[in-house]
Each structure stands twice: as structure tokens, then as C-alpha cells.
Amino acid sequence: NNEWIGMERPTPKRERSSGDNAAYLYKGSKVRNLVGGSSPSAAGILHPIDARPITIQNYSGYVNAVYKTGVVKA
């Protein structure tokens, strides 16, 4: 389970000595290896929960990304 992908990271409690606190803030998910299914019918499903980017270093296989539309059903 990779539920941590897209989760907020806490902001730093102390000022950074470099003065560059913005560089520490969460700007998107980084994935080293994403391996999907072996065919379109066996594709994995990715449910992004954050508008920030997902950077994937190595990707293989088939994956469907299902984005929320922002529509709330009552």
C-alpha cells in the first residue's frame, strides 16, 4: 500500500540555516519505480488525490490514472 503518495508533509519547525524554507516544502510526489500491468486489461489503477505533480523516474507496463472531478454526489 502506497497511501503516503500525495500526503502532506509537515512544514519545518525551525528556520533552515540556508534561509531557503520554501525548498523544503512539499511540491509533489516522487516515485522511483512504477510498474503497471502487463496488458491494458491488467492495468494498475492510480488514484491521485492531490493536484501537485507526480514525478516518476522509471515506468513500465500499463496504468490508468483516475482523477477526481470535484463533483460531490448527495
CORBEL-V289274 format. One record per backbone hydrogen bond with DSSP energy under -1.0 kcal/mol. NH is the residue of the N-H (numbers start at 0). CO is the residue of the C=O. Records with the same first field share a line. If there is no record, write none. Layout:
BEGIN
NH=CO, CO
END
This chain:
BEGIN
4=1
6=3
18=15
23=20
28=52
30=54
33=57
35=59
36=61
41=38
42=39
43=61
45=63
54=28
56=30
57=31
59=33
61=36
63=43
65=45
END
